[in-house]
Amino acid sequence: MEIIYLKNSEEFETLKKKHSLLVLDFYSDECPPCEKLAPIYEKMAKVFPSILFVKAFRQQNRELALSLGVSGSPTVLFFKDGEILEFRLSGEIEEDKFKSILDTINVEPNIKVNETKETTEEYDLCIIGNGPAGLSAAVYASRYKIKQLLIGDLPGGLMTSSHKICNFPSETEISGMDLTKKMTDQIEALNVPQKKFSRVSTIKKSGEFFKLTLSNGEVINSKTILLATGTKHRHLDLSKEEQFVGKGVSYCATCDAFFYEDKTVAVIGGSDSANTAALYLADIAKKVYQIYRGNELRGDLTWIDQVKANKKIEIIYNTNIIDIIGENQVSGIKLDKEFKGKDSLNVDGIFIEVGSKPDPELINQLSLKVDNSGYIETKQNQTTSCDGVWAAGDITTGSDNFRQIITACSEGSIAAQSIYKYLQTNKIIN
């Protein structure tokens, strides 16, 4: 069934009456998780033809979003016979979890799509991850005329969630989404083969090839691998944290700040991501508390100076958040020590910016050597402990652990050159 793009709340009421099962996705502009969800949503609409799939542009349907308790993008709601169901997804939505809910509410057989099929095409290089490291590697691999394939689920990676980047050469000021577009436009111009919005589920060494199985069941064979999968947001691991995602808890100020116009919010963290999130939110919210467990903010001194000078931002040092207060929506946070005579704060939203960490799944499958924090140990040429596998970007211990967009680009280009030399030396380049 074709996806319906909602015009207004009146149309939504009509659709609810006409369709027994309905799924509603609230999405926003400049929203990386929304971009990631879009192809999954389209796929599910084909798999479940008995369910009506509706998308609502949040900025155009703000009153409807607020009436349904939506305070994060994307947020997916499920309806049966006009009534909202208990299921709700928000933020980084994974296909498996989405499908499991649809399987639960669906009453008719699903349509099978994307049956497993092994490709007859082989590659000299598969780049896994299309953030700045993977995109830069693809540019250089293209110049070296390496037969390559770029696989990634979100072009730009975490870079897309940066609302303002001021330290990338040639750009005085640019958003993460705009910088991503410039990089991906270059990839398109070079005609780099891509598996867009795809994830690698498994990697196995099979003879001279690495055998990659994608989330849609497709199988790819490659002689070398570059892991550039970046990192994912860290969570606070509070008991109610997952429960309130999309109901006041967010990991992306760029995505969700406008839900909190003239409201009070808390930003958790004290590094660059937290500092820039606090500054962005201060342009929209009435009040911003920045809560940090350390005794001084870290990172770019320019951002720190701006945070300290902003009258809307109040920094609370040497303090942790230990609980989230609220019933259906966030209404406050509990602190591990008193602030101005109270151990709690009334807030409408919580933006968690406490850093990121590598996803260990593919790292473990390849048995790569990592440091105590799970980052892949690499040599100067970005090689790893596994022959035929390179790593680049935030996922590595390279670049003195600086983990900036420019260092990710550098590591990606170094890896591409090293892979080219490897393919030539071993006489396996096509």
LOLOTI-589607 format. One record per residue (C-alpha): residue in three letters; x, y, z. Coordinates in Angstrom, 2 decimals, always signed. Layout:
LOLOTI-589607
<resn:ALA	east:X	north:Y	up:Z>;
...
This chain:
LOLOTI-589607
<resn:MET	east:+0.00	north:+0.00	up:+0.00>;
<resn:GLU	east:+1.23	north:+3.49	up:-0.83>;
<resn:ILE	east:+2.43	north:+5.67	up:+2.04>;
<resn:ILE	east:+0.12	north:+8.61	up:+2.81>;
<resn:TYR	east:+1.71	north:+11.99	up:+3.61>;
<resn:LEU	east:-0.61	north:+13.67	up:+6.07>;
<resn:LYS	east:-1.94	north:+17.16	up:+5.30>;
<resn:ASN	east:-3.70	north:+17.95	up:+8.58>;
<resn:SER	east:-5.30	north:+16.46	up:+11.70>;
<resn:GLU	east:-8.74	north:+16.30	up:+10.03>;
<resn:GLU	east:-7.34	north:+13.96	up:+7.38>;
<resn:PHE	east:-5.79	north:+11.84	up:+10.12>;
<resn:GLU	east:-9.18	north:+11.41	up:+11.84>;
<resn:THR	east:-10.69	north:+10.30	up:+8.53>;
<resn:LEU	east:-7.92	north:+7.78	up:+7.90>;
<resn:LYS	east:-8.30	north:+6.30	up:+11.39>;
<resn:LYS	east:-11.99	north:+5.63	up:+10.72>;
<resn:LYS	east:-11.35	north:+4.02	up:+7.34>;
<resn:HIS	east:-8.46	north:+1.74	up:+8.28>;
<resn:SER	east:-8.43	north:-0.80	up:+11.08>;
<resn:LEU	east:-4.63	north:-0.78	up:+11.39>;
<resn:LEU	east:-2.62	north:+2.40	up:+10.94>;
<resn:VAL	east:+0.99	north:+3.37	up:+11.60>;
<resn:LEU	east:+1.94	north:+7.05	up:+11.92>;
<resn:ASP	east:+5.51	north:+8.37	up:+11.61>;
<resn:PHE	east:+6.26	north:+11.91	up:+12.77>;
<resn:TYR	east:+9.40	north:+13.13	up:+11.00>;
<resn:SER	east:+11.32	north:+16.40	up:+10.87>;
<resn:ASP	east:+13.74	north:+18.36	up:+8.72>;
<resn:GLU	east:+17.44	north:+18.08	up:+9.52>;
<resn:CYS	east:+16.82	north:+14.81	up:+11.36>;
<resn:PRO	east:+19.40	north:+12.02	up:+10.83>;
<resn:PRO	east:+17.32	north:+9.26	up:+12.52>;
<resn:CYS	east:+14.38	north:+10.27	up:+10.30>;
<resn:GLU	east:+16.58	north:+9.82	up:+7.22>;
<resn:LYS	east:+17.67	north:+6.43	up:+8.51>;
<resn:LEU	east:+14.10	north:+5.31	up:+9.19>;
<resn:ALA	east:+12.69	north:+6.39	up:+5.80>;
<resn:PRO	east:+13.81	north:+3.35	up:+3.73>;
<resn:ILE	east:+12.84	north:+0.98	up:+6.56>;
<resn:TYR	east:+9.38	north:+2.56	up:+6.68>;
<resn:GLU	east:+9.00	north:+2.17	up:+2.91>;
<resn:LYS	east:+10.06	north:-1.47	up:+3.13>;
<resn:MET	east:+7.58	north:-2.23	up:+5.94>;
<resn:ALA	east:+4.77	north:-0.61	up:+3.92>;
<resn:LYS	east:+5.43	north:-3.24	up:+1.23>;
<resn:VAL	east:+5.78	north:-6.13	up:+3.68>;
<resn:PHE	east:+2.50	north:-5.29	up:+5.49>;
<resn:PRO	east:-0.02	north:-4.26	up:+2.80>;
<resn:SER	east:-2.98	north:-4.65	up:+5.16>;
<resn:ILE	east:-1.64	north:-1.82	up:+7.35>;
<resn:LEU	east:-1.91	north:+1.84	up:+6.33>;
<resn:PHE	east:+1.42	north:+3.65	up:+6.70>;
<resn:VAL	east:+1.17	north:+7.41	up:+7.21>;
<resn:LYS	east:+3.92	north:+10.02	up:+7.54>;
<resn:ALA	east:+3.38	north:+13.39	up:+9.20>;
<resn:PHE	east:+5.79	north:+16.28	up:+8.76>;
<resn:ARG	east:+6.11	north:+17.38	up:+12.38>;
<resn:GLN	east:+6.56	north:+21.10	up:+11.66>;
<resn:GLN	east:+3.32	north:+21.06	up:+9.65>;
<resn:ASN	east:+1.39	north:+18.94	up:+12.16>;
<resn:ARG	east:+2.66	north:+20.37	up:+15.43>;
<resn:GLU	east:-0.68	north:+20.44	up:+17.26>;
<resn:LEU	east:-1.39	north:+16.82	up:+16.35>;
<resn:ALA	east:+2.09	north:+15.81	up:+17.54>;
<resn:LEU	east:+1.60	north:+17.57	up:+20.86>;
<resn:SER	east:-1.86	north:+16.05	up:+21.34>;
<resn:LEU	east:-0.32	north:+12.58	up:+20.95>;
<resn:GLY	east:+2.55	north:+13.30	up:+23.33>;
<resn:VAL	east:+5.19	north:+13.34	up:+20.61>;
<resn:SER	east:+8.35	north:+15.24	up:+21.58>;
<resn:GLY	east:+11.01	north:+13.57	up:+19.46>;
<resn:SER	east:+11.78	north:+12.81	up:+15.83>;
<resn:PRO	east:+11.14	north:+10.33	up:+14.47>;
<resn:THR	east:+8.31	north:+8.93	up:+16.55>;
<resn:VAL	east:+6.21	north:+6.03	up:+15.26>;
<resn:LEU	east:+2.74	north:+5.41	up:+16.73>;
<resn:PHE	east:+0.44	north:+2.44	up:+16.15>;
<resn:PHE	east:-3.38	north:+2.54	up:+15.95>;
<resn:LYS	east:-6.06	north:-0.14	up:+15.85>;
<resn:ASP	east:-9.72	north:+0.65	up:+15.21>;
<resn:GLY	east:-9.00	north:+4.33	up:+15.80>;
<resn:GLU	east:-7.39	north:+3.80	up:+19.20>;
<resn:ILE	east:-3.70	north:+4.34	up:+19.93>;
<resn:LEU	east:-1.84	north:+1.20	up:+21.03>;
<resn:GLU	east:+0.74	north:+0.94	up:+23.79>;
<resn:PHE	east:+3.60	north:+0.44	up:+21.32>;
<resn:ARG	east:+5.75	north:+3.46	up:+20.50>;
<resn:LEU	east:+9.14	north:+3.87	up:+18.82>;
<resn:SER	east:+11.31	north:+6.97	up:+18.80>;
<resn:GLY	east:+14.87	north:+8.09	up:+18.03>;
<resn:GLU	east:+17.21	north:+5.48	up:+16.56>;
<resn:ILE	east:+14.63	north:+2.95	up:+15.35>;
<resn:GLU	east:+15.95	north:-0.47	up:+14.36>;
<resn:GLU	east:+14.22	north:-2.49	up:+11.65>;
<resn:ASP	east:+13.95	north:-5.69	up:+13.72>;
<resn:LYS	east:+12.15	north:-3.96	up:+16.59>;
<resn:PHE	east:+9.81	north:-2.14	up:+14.20>;
<resn:LYS	east:+8.95	north:-5.36	up:+12.37>;
<resn:SER	east:+8.34	north:-7.28	up:+15.60>;
<resn:ILE	east:+5.63	north:-4.78	up:+16.62>;
<resn:LEU	east:+4.04	north:-4.96	up:+13.18>;
<resn:ASP	east:+4.07	north:-8.76	up:+13.39>;
<resn:THR	east:+2.26	north:-8.48	up:+16.73>;
<resn:ILE	east:-0.58	north:-6.24	up:+15.52>;
<resn:ASN	east:-0.89	north:-7.63	up:+11.97>;
<resn:VAL	east:-3.65	north:-10.17	up:+11.22>;
<resn:GLU	east:-2.86	north:-11.05	up:+7.60>;
<resn:PRO	east:+0.16	north:-12.89	up:+6.13>;
<resn:ASN	east:+3.18	north:-10.73	up:+5.36>;
<resn:ILE	east:+4.62	north:-10.36	up:+1.89>;
<resn:LYS	east:+8.16	north:-11.66	up:+1.58>;
<resn:VAL	east:+10.60	north:-9.19	up:+0.06>;
<resn:ASN	east:+14.34	north:-9.18	up:-0.50>;
<resn:GLU	east:+14.82	north:-12.94	up:-0.48>;
<resn:THR	east:+18.42	north:-13.95	up:+0.26>;
<resn:LYS	east:+20.47	north:-14.01	up:-2.91>;
<resn:GLU	east:+24.21	north:-14.18	up:-3.36>;
<resn:THR	east:+25.60	north:-11.61	up:-5.74>;
<resn:THR	east:+27.76	north:-12.79	up:-8.61>;
<resn:GLU	east:+29.78	north:-9.60	up:-8.37>;
<resn:GLU	east:+33.00	north:-9.47	up:-6.37>;
<resn:TYR	east:+34.83	north:-6.42	up:-5.07>;
<resn:ASP	east:+38.40	north:-5.58	up:-4.25>;
<resn:LEU	east:+37.23	north:-3.37	up:-1.38>;
<resn:CYS	east:+34.08	north:-2.99	up:+0.70>;
<resn:ILE	east:+33.90	north:+0.16	up:+2.83>;
<resn:ILE	east:+31.48	north:-0.38	up:+5.71>;
<resn:GLY	east:+30.24	north:+2.96	up:+7.01>;
<resn:ASN	east:+29.44	north:+6.16	up:+5.11>;
<resn:GLY	east:+30.43	north:+8.81	up:+7.61>;
<resn:PRO	east:+33.35	north:+11.18	up:+6.88>;
<resn:ALA	east:+35.94	north:+8.36	up:+7.13>;
<resn:GLY	east:+34.10	north:+6.04	up:+4.76>;
<resn:LEU	east:+33.21	north:+8.82	up:+2.31>;
<resn:SER	east:+36.81	north:+10.08	up:+2.17>;
<resn:ALA	east:+38.11	north:+6.56	up:+1.66>;
<resn:ALA	east:+35.65	north:+6.09	up:-1.21>;
<resn:VAL	east:+36.93	north:+9.26	up:-2.90>;
<resn:TYR	east:+40.55	north:+8.07	up:-2.75>;
<resn:ALA	east:+39.65	north:+4.50	up:-3.71>;
<resn:SER	east:+37.87	north:+5.92	up:-6.74>;
<resn:ARG	east:+40.99	north:+7.87	up:-7.72>;
<resn:TYR	east:+43.04	north:+4.68	up:-7.38>;
<resn:LYS	east:+40.44	north:+2.90	up:-9.55>;
<resn:ILE	east:+39.84	north:+0.24	up:-6.92>;
<resn:LYS	east:+36.74	north:-1.84	up:-7.57>;
<resn:GLN	east:+34.84	north:-0.83	up:-4.45>;
<resn:LEU	east:+31.45	north:-0.87	up:-2.77>;
<resn:LEU	east:+30.33	north:+1.64	up:-0.11>;
<resn:ILE	east:+27.82	north:+0.29	up:+2.42>;
<resn:GLY	east:+26.14	north:+2.45	up:+5.07>;
<resn:ASP	east:+22.88	north:+3.03	up:+6.89>;
<resn:LEU	east:+23.13	north:+6.79	up:+7.42>;
<resn:PRO	east:+25.18	north:+9.04	up:+5.10>;
<resn:GLY	east:+27.31	north:+11.33	up:+7.26>;
<resn:GLY	east:+26.90	north:+9.30	up:+10.45>;
<resn:LEU	east:+26.94	north:+11.27	up:+13.70>;
<resn:MET	east:+28.26	north:+14.28	up:+11.77>;
<resn:THR	east:+24.69	north:+14.90	up:+10.57>;
<resn:SER	east:+23.52	north:+15.69	up:+14.12>;
<resn:SER	east:+25.90	north:+18.68	up:+14.43>;
<resn:HIS	east:+23.90	north:+21.86	up:+13.93>;
<resn:LYS	east:+27.04	north:+23.97	up:+13.50>;
<resn:ILE	east:+30.60	north:+23.03	up:+12.43>;
<resn:CYS	east:+33.15	north:+25.84	up:+12.49>;
<resn:ASN	east:+36.50	north:+24.03	up:+12.34>;
<resn:PHE	east:+36.38	north:+22.19	up:+9.02>;
<resn:PRO	east:+38.80	north:+23.66	up:+6.42>;
<resn:SER	east:+37.10	north:+25.75	up:+3.72>;
<resn:GLU	east:+33.92	north:+26.13	up:+5.81>;
<resn:THR	east:+33.65	north:+29.10	up:+8.17>;
<resn:GLU	east:+30.35	north:+27.73	up:+9.43>;
<resn:ILE	east:+28.26	north:+24.81	up:+8.15>;
<resn:SER	east:+25.70	north:+22.37	up:+9.51>;
<resn:GLY	east:+26.45	north:+18.67	up:+9.69>;
<resn:MET	east:+23.65	north:+17.94	up:+7.22>;
<resn:ASP	east:+25.02	north:+20.43	up:+4.69>;
<resn:LEU	east:+28.58	north:+19.12	up:+5.01>;
<resn:THR	east:+27.26	north:+15.60	up:+4.57>;
<resn:LYS	east:+25.48	north:+16.65	up:+1.38>;
<resn:LYS	east:+28.69	north:+18.14	up:-0.03>;
<resn:MET	east:+30.56	north:+14.91	up:+0.69>;
<resn:THR	east:+27.84	north:+12.64	up:-0.68>;
<resn:ASP	east:+27.46	north:+14.81	up:-3.79>;
<resn:GLN	east:+31.13	north:+14.17	up:-4.52>;
<resn:ILE	east:+30.60	north:+10.42	up:-4.10>;
<resn:GLU	east:+27.69	north:+10.56	up:-6.52>;
<resn:ALA	east:+29.76	north:+12.52	up:-9.04>;
<resn:LEU	east:+32.47	north:+9.85	up:-8.89>;
<resn:ASN	east:+29.85	north:+7.13	up:-9.51>;
<resn:VAL	east:+30.93	north:+5.15	up:-6.47>;
<resn:PRO	east:+28.75	north:+2.00	up:-6.19>;
<resn:GLN	east:+26.72	north:+2.13	up:-2.98>;
<resn:LYS	east:+24.37	north:+0.09	up:-0.86>;
<resn:LYS	east:+22.57	north:+3.01	up:+0.71>;
<resn:PHE	east:+20.77	north:+2.68	up:+4.03>;
<resn:SER	east:+22.10	north:-0.86	up:+4.40>;
<resn:ARG	east:+23.67	north:-2.61	up:+7.37>;
<resn:VAL	east:+26.13	north:-5.48	up:+7.42>;
<resn:SER	east:+24.80	north:-8.24	up:+9.66>;
<resn:THR	east:+27.70	north:-10.71	up:+9.43>;
<resn:ILE	east:+31.24	north:-10.90	up:+8.08>;
<resn:LYS	east:+33.06	north:-14.20	up:+7.59>;
<resn:LYS	east:+36.37	north:-15.03	up:+5.94>;
<resn:SER	east:+35.70	north:-17.51	up:+3.14>;
<resn:GLY	east:+38.82	north:-18.49	up:+1.19>;
<resn:GLU	east:+40.35	north:-15.41	up:-0.42>;
<resn:PHE	east:+37.21	north:-13.36	up:+0.22>;
<resn:PHE	east:+35.36	north:-11.80	up:+3.09>;
<resn:LYS	east:+31.70	north:-12.79	up:+2.86>;
<resn:LEU	east:+29.36	north:-9.99	up:+3.96>;
<resn:THR	east:+25.67	north:-10.62	up:+4.59>;
<resn:LEU	east:+23.51	north:-7.49	up:+4.57>;
<resn:SER	east:+20.43	north:-6.93	up:+6.70>;
<resn:ASN	east:+18.22	north:-7.52	up:+3.64>;
<resn:GLY	east:+19.80	north:-10.94	up:+3.08>;
<resn:GLU	east:+22.04	north:-9.94	up:+0.17>;
<resn:VAL	east:+25.55	north:-11.42	up:+0.20>;
<resn:ILE	east:+28.65	north:-9.56	up:-0.99>;
<resn:ASN	east:+32.17	north:-10.93	up:-1.54>;
<resn:SER	east:+35.18	north:-8.66	up:-1.06>;
<resn:LYS	east:+38.97	north:-9.15	up:-0.96>;
<resn:THR	east:+39.52	north:-6.37	up:+1.61>;
<resn:ILE	east:+37.43	north:-4.59	up:+4.21>;
<resn:LEU	east:+37.53	north:-1.06	up:+5.62>;
<resn:LEU	east:+35.56	north:-0.66	up:+8.83>;
<resn:ALA	east:+34.44	north:+2.97	up:+9.18>;
<resn:THR	east:+31.29	north:+2.45	up:+11.20>;
<resn:GLY	east:+31.96	north:+5.27	up:+13.64>;
<resn:THR	east:+30.33	north:+5.29	up:+17.04>;
<resn:LYS	east:+26.85	north:+5.47	up:+18.54>;
<resn:HIS	east:+25.46	north:+7.66	up:+21.31>;
<resn:ARG	east:+26.16	north:+6.59	up:+24.88>;
<resn:HIS	east:+23.18	north:+6.33	up:+27.20>;
<resn:LEU	east:+22.99	north:+7.10	up:+30.90>;
<resn:ASP	east:+21.49	north:+3.63	up:+31.57>;
<resn:LEU	east:+18.87	north:+5.03	up:+33.92>;
<resn:SER	east:+15.89	north:+2.83	up:+34.72>;
<resn:LYS	east:+13.35	north:+5.08	up:+32.91>;
<resn:GLU	east:+15.63	north:+6.34	up:+30.13>;
<resn:GLU	east:+14.38	north:+4.07	up:+27.34>;
<resn:GLN	east:+10.77	north:+4.50	up:+28.49>;
<resn:PHE	east:+10.97	north:+8.28	up:+27.96>;
<resn:VAL	east:+12.78	north:+8.35	up:+24.59>;
<resn:GLY	east:+10.52	north:+10.50	up:+22.41>;
<resn:LYS	east:+8.65	north:+11.63	up:+25.52>;
<resn:GLY	east:+11.22	north:+14.12	up:+26.75>;
<resn:VAL	east:+14.48	north:+12.19	up:+26.37>;
<resn:SER	east:+16.55	north:+12.93	up:+23.26>;
<resn:TYR	east:+20.06	north:+12.30	up:+21.96>;
<resn:CYS	east:+19.89	north:+14.86	up:+19.14>;
<resn:ALA	east:+19.34	north:+18.58	up:+19.70>;
<resn:THR	east:+19.33	north:+19.18	up:+15.95>;
<resn:CYS	east:+16.37	north:+16.80	up:+15.60>;
<resn:ASP	east:+14.26	north:+17.71	up:+18.60>;
<resn:ALA	east:+15.11	north:+21.21	up:+19.85>;
<resn:PHE	east:+12.02	north:+22.81	up:+18.33>;
<resn:PHE	east:+9.75	north:+20.65	up:+20.47>;
<resn:TYR	east:+10.99	north:+22.74	up:+23.41>;
<resn:GLU	east:+10.35	north:+26.30	up:+22.28>;
<resn:ASP	east:+10.05	north:+28.53	up:+25.39>;
<resn:LYS	east:+10.43	north:+25.50	up:+27.67>;
<resn:THR	east:+13.05	north:+24.40	up:+30.19>;
<resn:VAL	east:+15.53	north:+21.67	up:+29.24>;
<resn:ALA	east:+18.59	north:+19.94	up:+30.62>;
<resn:VAL	east:+21.70	north:+19.00	up:+28.67>;
<resn:ILE	east:+23.74	north:+16.21	up:+30.23>;
<resn:GLY	east:+27.48	north:+16.32	up:+29.47>;
<resn:GLY	east:+30.42	north:+18.69	up:+29.31>;
<resn:SER	east:+32.29	north:+18.10	up:+26.05>;
<resn:ASP	east:+31.91	north:+19.68	up:+22.60>;
<resn:SER	east:+28.70	north:+17.83	up:+21.71>;
<resn:ALA	east:+27.05	north:+18.92	up:+24.96>;
<resn:ASN	east:+28.36	north:+22.48	up:+24.70>;
<resn:THR	east:+27.10	north:+23.00	up:+21.15>;
<resn:ALA	east:+23.77	north:+21.35	up:+22.01>;
<resn:ALA	east:+23.34	north:+23.74	up:+24.96>;
<resn:LEU	east:+24.07	north:+26.74	up:+22.73>;
<resn:TYR	east:+21.63	north:+25.58	up:+20.06>;
<resn:LEU	east:+18.90	north:+24.90	up:+22.62>;
<resn:ALA	east:+19.48	north:+28.32	up:+24.21>;
<resn:ASP	east:+18.30	north:+29.88	up:+20.93>;
<resn:ILE	east:+14.96	north:+28.06	up:+21.27>;
<resn:ALA	east:+14.26	north:+27.11	up:+24.88>;
<resn:LYS	east:+13.45	north:+29.45	up:+27.75>;
<resn:LYS	east:+16.09	north:+27.97	up:+30.07>;
<resn:VAL	east:+18.93	north:+25.45	up:+29.69>;
<resn:TYR	east:+20.59	north:+23.61	up:+32.56>;
<resn:GLN	east:+23.88	north:+22.01	up:+31.56>;
<resn:ILE	east:+24.71	north:+19.26	up:+34.03>;
<resn:TYR	east:+28.23	north:+17.86	up:+34.07>;
<resn:ARG	east:+29.90	north:+15.39	up:+36.40>;
<resn:GLY	east:+33.28	north:+17.17	up:+36.09>;
<resn:ASN	east:+34.41	north:+20.46	up:+37.59>;
<resn:GLU	east:+35.09	north:+22.23	up:+34.27>;
<resn:LEU	east:+33.74	north:+21.99	up:+30.71>;
<resn:ARG	east:+36.01	north:+20.28	up:+28.15>;
<resn:GLY	east:+36.73	north:+20.71	up:+24.46>;
<resn:ASP	east:+36.86	north:+23.68	up:+22.10>;
<resn:LEU	east:+37.51	north:+26.82	up:+24.16>;
<resn:THR	east:+35.46	north:+28.95	up:+21.78>;
<resn:TRP	east:+32.32	north:+26.90	up:+22.52>;
<resn:ILE	east:+33.08	north:+26.90	up:+26.26>;
<resn:ASP	east:+33.40	north:+30.69	up:+26.33>;
<resn:GLN	east:+30.08	north:+31.03	up:+24.51>;
<resn:VAL	east:+28.32	north:+28.66	up:+26.90>;
<resn:LYS	east:+29.60	north:+30.53	up:+29.95>;
<resn:ALA	east:+28.59	north:+33.87	up:+28.46>;
<resn:ASN	east:+25.06	north:+32.77	up:+27.55>;
<resn:LYS	east:+22.56	north:+34.06	up:+30.13>;
<resn:LYS	east:+20.04	north:+31.33	up:+29.32>;
<resn:ILE	east:+22.49	north:+28.54	up:+30.22>;
<resn:GLU	east:+23.16	north:+27.60	up:+33.83>;
<resn:ILE	east:+26.00	north:+25.11	up:+34.37>;
<resn:ILE	east:+25.80	north:+22.64	up:+37.25>;
<resn:TYR	east:+29.20	north:+21.05	up:+37.91>;
<resn:ASN	east:+30.21	north:+17.88	up:+39.78>;
<resn:THR	east:+26.67	north:+16.52	up:+39.51>;
<resn:ASN	east:+25.01	north:+13.46	up:+37.97>;
<resn:ILE	east:+21.41	north:+12.80	up:+37.01>;
<resn:ILE	east:+20.24	north:+9.65	up:+38.82>;
<resn:ASP	east:+16.55	north:+9.42	up:+37.87>;
<resn:ILE	east:+13.95	north:+10.78	up:+35.48>;
<resn:ILE	east:+10.69	north:+12.14	up:+36.88>;
<resn:GLY	east:+7.40	north:+11.96	up:+35.00>;
<resn:GLU	east:+4.39	north:+9.83	up:+34.09>;
<resn:ASN	east:+3.59	north:+10.04	up:+30.38>;
<resn:GLN	east:+6.15	north:+12.80	up:+29.69>;
<resn:VAL	east:+9.35	north:+13.98	up:+31.34>;
<resn:SER	east:+8.60	north:+16.54	up:+34.04>;
<resn:GLY	east:+11.89	north:+16.63	up:+35.92>;
<resn:ILE	east:+15.18	north:+15.01	up:+36.90>;
<resn:LYS	east:+16.65	north:+13.87	up:+40.18>;
<resn:LEU	east:+20.24	north:+14.84	up:+41.01>;
<resn:ASP	east:+22.83	north:+13.03	up:+43.13>;
<resn:LYS	east:+23.43	north:+16.20	up:+45.16>;
<resn:GLU	east:+21.50	north:+19.31	up:+46.01>;
<resn:PHE	east:+21.48	north:+22.35	up:+43.73>;
<resn:LYS	east:+20.19	north:+25.55	up:+45.33>;
<resn:GLY	east:+18.72	north:+23.56	up:+48.18>;
<resn:LYS	east:+16.93	north:+20.92	up:+46.06>;
<resn:ASP	east:+17.94	north:+17.51	up:+44.72>;
<resn:SER	east:+15.62	north:+17.76	up:+41.70>;
<resn:LEU	east:+14.92	north:+20.13	up:+38.79>;
<resn:ASN	east:+11.72	north:+20.71	up:+36.86>;
<resn:VAL	east:+12.50	north:+20.27	up:+33.14>;
<resn:ASP	east:+10.44	north:+19.50	up:+30.05>;
<resn:GLY	east:+13.20	north:+17.74	up:+28.14>;
<resn:ILE	east:+16.54	north:+16.01	up:+28.63>;
<resn:PHE	east:+19.24	north:+16.02	up:+25.96>;
<resn:ILE	east:+21.85	north:+13.35	up:+26.67>;
<resn:GLU	east:+25.28	north:+14.23	up:+25.25>;
<resn:VAL	east:+27.70	north:+12.04	up:+27.20>;
<resn:GLY	east:+29.85	north:+10.88	up:+24.31>;
<resn:SER	east:+29.73	north:+7.85	up:+22.08>;
<resn:LYS	east:+31.11	north:+4.33	up:+21.83>;
<resn:PRO	east:+31.91	north:+1.79	up:+19.10>;
<resn:ASP	east:+29.37	north:-0.84	up:+18.12>;
<resn:PRO	east:+31.20	north:-4.08	up:+18.94>;
<resn:GLU	east:+29.21	north:-6.43	up:+16.68>;
<resn:LEU	east:+31.38	north:-6.47	up:+13.54>;
<resn:ILE	east:+34.56	north:-5.88	up:+15.57>;
<resn:ASN	east:+33.89	north:-9.06	up:+17.53>;
<resn:GLN	east:+32.99	north:-11.05	up:+14.43>;
<resn:LEU	east:+36.42	north:-10.24	up:+12.97>;
<resn:SER	east:+38.16	north:-10.77	up:+16.34>;
<resn:LEU	east:+39.95	north:-7.42	up:+16.02>;
<resn:LYS	east:+42.30	north:-6.22	up:+18.72>;
<resn:VAL	east:+40.79	north:-3.34	up:+20.68>;
<resn:ASP	east:+41.77	north:-1.12	up:+23.62>;
<resn:ASN	east:+40.10	north:-1.17	up:+27.02>;
<resn:SER	east:+37.26	north:+1.04	up:+25.74>;
<resn:GLY	east:+36.50	north:-1.11	up:+22.69>;
<resn:TYR	east:+38.18	north:+1.06	up:+20.03>;
<resn:ILE	east:+40.02	north:-0.76	up:+17.25>;
<resn:GLU	east:+43.80	north:-0.63	up:+17.55>;
<resn:THR	east:+45.34	north:+0.47	up:+14.26>;
<resn:LYS	east:+48.83	north:+1.06	up:+12.92>;
<resn:GLN	east:+49.89	north:+4.25	up:+11.14>;
<resn:ASN	east:+48.56	north:+2.91	up:+7.83>;
<resn:GLN	east:+45.18	north:+2.04	up:+9.47>;
<resn:THR	east:+45.76	north:-1.73	up:+9.32>;
<resn:THR	east:+44.22	north:-3.84	up:+12.08>;
<resn:SER	east:+45.15	north:-7.12	up:+13.74>;
<resn:CYS	east:+43.30	north:-9.02	up:+10.99>;
<resn:ASP	east:+44.99	north:-9.34	up:+7.59>;
<resn:GLY	east:+42.87	north:-7.73	up:+4.88>;
<resn:VAL	east:+40.95	north:-5.51	up:+7.30>;
<resn:TRP	east:+41.53	north:-1.78	up:+7.85>;
<resn:ALA	east:+39.71	north:+0.65	up:+10.15>;
<resn:ALA	east:+39.29	north:+4.43	up:+10.04>;
<resn:GLY	east:+37.49	north:+7.22	up:+11.85>;
<resn:ASP	east:+36.02	north:+7.48	up:+15.33>;
<resn:ILE	east:+36.02	north:+3.71	up:+15.72>;
<resn:THR	east:+39.85	north:+3.57	up:+15.98>;
<resn:THR	east:+42.63	north:+4.48	up:+18.41>;
<resn:GLY	east:+44.29	north:+6.57	up:+15.67>;
<resn:SER	east:+44.88	north:+10.34	up:+15.48>;
<resn:ASP	east:+45.75	north:+10.50	up:+19.17>;
<resn:ASN	east:+42.08	north:+9.73	up:+19.95>;
<resn:PHE	east:+41.15	north:+13.21	up:+18.74>;
<resn:ARG	east:+38.04	north:+11.94	up:+16.89>;
<resn:GLN	east:+37.18	north:+14.94	up:+14.74>;
<resn:ILE	east:+35.62	north:+15.06	up:+11.28>;
<resn:ILE	east:+38.94	north:+16.07	up:+9.76>;
<resn:THR	east:+40.85	north:+13.23	up:+11.46>;
<resn:ALA	east:+38.21	north:+10.75	up:+10.26>;
<resn:CYS	east:+38.70	north:+12.05	up:+6.71>;
<resn:SER	east:+42.48	north:+11.72	up:+7.08>;
<resn:GLU	east:+42.31	north:+8.16	up:+8.37>;
<resn:GLY	east:+39.92	north:+7.20	up:+5.56>;
<resn:SER	east:+42.30	north:+8.53	up:+2.88>;
<resn:ILE	east:+45.33	north:+6.86	up:+4.50>;
<resn:ALA	east:+43.45	north:+3.56	up:+4.65>;
<resn:ALA	east:+42.50	north:+3.79	up:+0.96>;
<resn:GLN	east:+46.13	north:+4.34	up:-0.04>;
<resn:SER	east:+47.27	north:+1.46	up:+2.17>;
<resn:ILE	east:+44.62	north:-0.85	up:+0.70>;
<resn:TYR	east:+45.73	north:+0.10	up:-2.83>;
<resn:LYS	east:+49.32	north:-0.81	up:-1.99>;
<resn:TYR	east:+48.19	north:-4.09	up:-0.43>;
<resn:LEU	east:+46.15	north:-5.05	up:-3.48>;
<resn:GLN	east:+49.06	north:-4.22	up:-5.78>;
<resn:THR	east:+51.67	north:-6.02	up:-3.68>;
<resn:ASN	east:+49.55	north:-9.16	up:-3.49>;
<resn:LYS	east:+48.63	north:-8.86	up:-7.18>;
<resn:ILE	east:+44.92	north:-9.22	up:-6.45>;
<resn:ILE	east:+43.64	north:-5.91	up:-7.77>;
<resn:ASN	east:+41.28	north:-6.14	up:-10.76>;
